[in-house]
Amino acid sequence: MQTPPATRVLVIRNRQGMHARPAEMFVRLSSSFDAKIEIVKEDRRVSANSIIDLLTLGATQGTQLTLEAEGPDAEKAVEALADLVENVFPQEDEQQDSQGED
C-alpha cells in the first residue's frame, strides 16, 4: 500500500516572487531530502530540484503553488520548504528595504 503524498498549498508573499535567489535556496533545501518533491501551479507540475523549472513557473507575488512530496522524508520536506517560502522569502524584502536606506 502506497502512502499518499504530503501536500501543502503555499502562497508566494515576497514582492519579487520566485526569482533566482529564492529558487536557488528552494532547490538546495529540496535536494537535501530523500523524497520526490514537485511543485504544481495550475496545470503545470515541475521538479522542486530544478532551478530552471521553478523559474519557468513565473511565480510572482500572490501566486498559489501546491507542494507535493513522496518518500521517506516527505513530511519533513514539505514542512521545511513551506517554512522557507512563508518565513524566509519575505525576509528578503526586509533586507532589500534596509539596504535601500543606506
Buried (B, 14 or more C-beta within 10 A) or exposed (E): EEEEBBBBEBEBBBBBBBBEEBBEBBBEBBEEBEBBBBBBBEEEEBBBBBBEBBBEBEBEBEBEBBBBBBBEBBBBBBBBBBEBBBEBBBEBBEEEEEEEEE
